Amino acid sequence: MSLKERIQDDVKQSMRDRDRERTGALRLVSAAIKQVEVDTRQELDDAGVVAVLDKMAKQRRESLEQYEKAGREDLAAKERFELDVLAEFLPEPLSEAELAGLIDAAIAETGAGGMQDMGQVMAALKPQVQGRADMKALSGAVRARLGA
């Protein structure tokens, strides 16, 4: 079963369970996937769906941070819930050791020698870590490794 089909099945199940919050969050996910499909005029595969989910998760994390700074716990709780729903469909996050190994392999593969090669390293890493690591943190780790 594809990731998109799994999401659709979960929407139906949450409707049967009368879980309004979960249904709303899953409908947001479905709508985002459908919007990308309409914009690109092609059906998304699992990798495309993961990219959409990753983007949505990043938006939720940023909103959560802003709401917590502003003291809006009601809105922060909603963002946390949506982030938890998104996490169910995202692949398992990479550990620090796995991420370090991938960074080292990408640096060796691209022959990167300094900061000027960071784009090549990030391009090599992105397909491997999409949805499994925060790209901002990854960028910082690559920058530290190349700068050292």
MODELLER restraints for C-alpha pairs under 7 A, 6 or more apart:
rsr = mdl.restraints
at = mdl.atoms
rsr.add(forms.Gaussian(group=physical.xy_distance, feature=features.Distance(at['CA:2:A'], at['CA:46:A']), mean=6.53, stdev=0.5))
rsr.add(forms.Gaussian(group=physical.xy_distance, feature=features.Distance(at['CA:3:A'], at['CA:46:A']), mean=5.74, stdev=0.5))
rsr.add(forms.Gaussian(group=physical.xy_distance, feature=features.Distance(at['CA:4:A'], at['CA:49:A']), mean=6.92, stdev=0.5))
rsr.add(forms.Gaussian(group=physical.xy_distance, feature=features.Distance(at['CA:11:A'], at['CA:23:A']), mean=5.69, stdev=0.5))
rsr.add(forms.Gaussian(group=physical.xy_distance, feature=features.Distance(at['CA:11:A'], at['CA:26:A']), mean=5.82, stdev=0.5))
rsr.add(forms.Gaussian(group=physical.xy_distance, feature=features.Distance(at['CA:11:A'], at['CA:27:A']), mean=6.83, stdev=0.5))
rsr.add(forms.Gaussian(group=physical.xy_distance, feature=features.Distance(at['CA:14:A'], at['CA:22:A']), mean=6.37, stdev=0.5))
rsr.add(forms.Gaussian(group=physical.xy_distance, feature=features.Distance(at['CA:14:A'], at['CA:23:A']), mean=5.45, stdev=0.5))
rsr.add(forms.Gaussian(group=physical.xy_distance, feature=features.Distance(at['CA:15:A'], at['CA:23:A']), mean=6.12, stdev=0.5))
rsr.add(forms.Gaussian(group=physical.xy_distance, feature=features.Distance(at['CA:25:A'], at['CA:82:A']), mean=5.77, stdev=0.5))
rsr.add(forms.Gaussian(group=physical.xy_distance, feature=features.Distance(at['CA:33:A'], at['CA:49:A']), mean=6.58, stdev=0.5))
rsr.add(forms.Gaussian(group=physical.xy_distance, feature=features.Distance(at['CA:33:A'], at['CA:52:A']), mean=6.55, stdev=0.5))
rsr.add(forms.Gaussian(group=physical.xy_distance, feature=features.Distance(at['CA:37:A'], at['CA:43:A']), mean=5.47, stdev=0.5))
rsr.add(forms.Gaussian(group=physical.xy_distance, feature=features.Distance(at['CA:37:A'], at['CA:44:A']), mean=6.35, stdev=0.5))
rsr.add(forms.Gaussian(group=physical.xy_distance, feature=features.Distance(at['CA:50:A'], at['CA:90:A']), mean=6.36, stdev=0.5))
rsr.add(forms.Gaussian(group=physical.xy_distance, feature=features.Distance(at['CA:50:A'], at['CA:131:A']), mean=6.08, stdev=0.5))
rsr.add(forms.Gaussian(group=physical.xy_distance, feature=features.Distance(at['CA:51:A'], at['CA:130:A']), mean=6.66, stdev=0.5))
rsr.add(forms.Gaussian(group=physical.xy_distance, feature=features.Distance(at['CA:51:A'], at['CA:131:A']), mean=6.53, stdev=0.5))
rsr.add(forms.Gaussian(group=physical.xy_distance, feature=features.Distance(at['CA:53:A'], at['CA:86:A']), mean=6.49, stdev=0.5))
rsr.add(forms.Gaussian(group=physical.xy_distance, feature=features.Distance(at['CA:53:A'], at['CA:90:A']), mean=6.91, stdev=0.5))
rsr.add(forms.Gaussian(group=physical.xy_distance, feature=features.Distance(at['CA:54:A'], at['CA:131:A']), mean=5.00, stdev=0.5))
rsr.add(forms.Gaussian(group=physical.xy_distance, feature=features.Distance(at['CA:57:A'], at['CA:83:A']), mean=5.90, stdev=0.5))
rsr.add(forms.Gaussian(group=physical.xy_distance, feature=features.Distance(at['CA:57:A'], at['CA:86:A']), mean=6.51, stdev=0.5))
rsr.add(forms.Gaussian(group=physical.xy_distance, feature=features.Distance(at['CA:60:A'], at['CA:79:A']), mean=5.74, stdev=0.5))
rsr.add(forms.Gaussian(group=physical.xy_distance, feature=features.Distance(at['CA:60:A'], at['CA:83:A']), mean=6.18, stdev=0.5))
rsr.add(forms.Gaussian(group=physical.xy_distance, feature=features.Distance(at['CA:64:A'], at['CA:76:A']), mean=5.15, stdev=0.5))
rsr.add(forms.Gaussian(group=physical.xy_distance, feature=features.Distance(at['CA:64:A'], at['CA:79:A']), mean=5.82, stdev=0.5))
rsr.add(forms.Gaussian(group=physical.xy_distance, feature=features.Distance(at['CA:64:A'], at['CA:80:A']), mean=6.97, stdev=0.5))
rsr.add(forms.Gaussian(group=physical.xy_distance, feature=features.Distance(at['CA:67:A'], at['CA:73:A']), mean=6.89, stdev=0.5))
rsr.add(forms.Gaussian(group=physical.xy_distance, feature=features.Distance(at['CA:67:A'], at['CA:75:A']), mean=6.46, stdev=0.5))
rsr.add(forms.Gaussian(group=physical.xy_distance, feature=features.Distance(at['CA:67:A'], at['CA:76:A']), mean=5.42, stdev=0.5))
rsr.add(forms.Gaussian(group=physical.xy_distance, feature=features.Distance(at['CA:68:A'], at['CA:76:A']), mean=6.22, stdev=0.5))
rsr.add(forms.Gaussian(group=physical.xy_distance, feature=features.Distance(at['CA:90:A'], at['CA:131:A']), mean=6.11, stdev=0.5))
rsr.add(forms.Gaussian(group=physical.xy_distance, feature=features.Distance(at['CA:91:A'], at['CA:131:A']), mean=6.40, stdev=0.5))
rsr.add(forms.Gaussian(group=physical.xy_distance, feature=features.Distance(at['CA:91:A'], at['CA:132:A']), mean=5.89, stdev=0.5))
rsr.add(forms.Gaussian(group=physical.xy_distance, feature=features.Distance(at['CA:92:A'], at['CA:132:A']), mean=6.08, stdev=0.5))
rsr.add(forms.Gaussian(group=physical.xy_distance, feature=features.Distance(at['CA:93:A'], at['CA:132:A']), mean=4.21, stdev=0.5))
rsr.add(forms.Gaussian(group=physical.xy_distance, feature=features.Distance(at['CA:93:A'], at['CA:133:A']), mean=5.88, stdev=0.5))
rsr.add(forms.Gaussian(group=physical.xy_distance, feature=features.Distance(at['CA:94:A'], at['CA:132:A']), mean=5.64, stdev=0.5))
rsr.add(forms.Gaussian(group=physical.xy_distance, feature=features.Distance(at['CA:94:A'], at['CA:133:A']), mean=6.17, stdev=0.5))
rsr.add(forms.Gaussian(group=physical.xy_distance, feature=features.Distance(at['CA:103:A'], at['CA:142:A']), mean=6.68, stdev=0.5))
rsr.add(forms.Gaussian(group=physical.xy_distance, feature=features.Distance(at['CA:106:A'], at['CA:121:A']), mean=5.71, stdev=0.5))
rsr.add(forms.Gaussian(group=physical.xy_distance, feature=features.Distance(at['CA:106:A'], at['CA:124:A']), mean=6.11, stdev=0.5))
rsr.add(forms.Gaussian(group=physical.xy_distance, feature=features.Distance(at['CA:106:A'], at['CA:125:A']), mean=6.43, stdev=0.5))
rsr.add(forms.Gaussian(group=physical.xy_distance, feature=features.Distance(at['CA:107:A'], at['CA:121:A']), mean=5.93, stdev=0.5))
rsr.add(forms.Gaussian(group=physical.xy_distance, feature=features.Distance(at['CA:110:A'], at['CA:120:A']), mean=6.69, stdev=0.5))
rsr.add(forms.Gaussian(group=physical.xy_distance, feature=features.Distance(at['CA:110:A'], at['CA:121:A']), mean=6.42, stdev=0.5))
rsr.add(forms.Gaussian(group=physical.xy_distance, feature=features.Distance(at['CA:114:A'], at['CA:146:A']), mean=5.16, stdev=0.5))
rsr.add(forms.Gaussian(group=physical.xy_distance, feature=features.Distance(at['CA:114:A'], at['CA:147:A']), mean=6.37, stdev=0.5))
rsr.add(forms.Gaussian(group=physical.xy_distance, feature=features.Distance(at['CA:115:A'], at['CA:143:A']), mean=6.85, stdev=0.5))
rsr.add(forms.Gaussian(group=physical.xy_distance, feature=features.Distance(at['CA:115:A'], at['CA:146:A']), mean=5.70, stdev=0.5))
rsr.add(forms.Gaussian(group=physical.xy_distance, feature=features.Distance(at['CA:115:A'], at['CA:147:A']), mean=6.26, stdev=0.5))
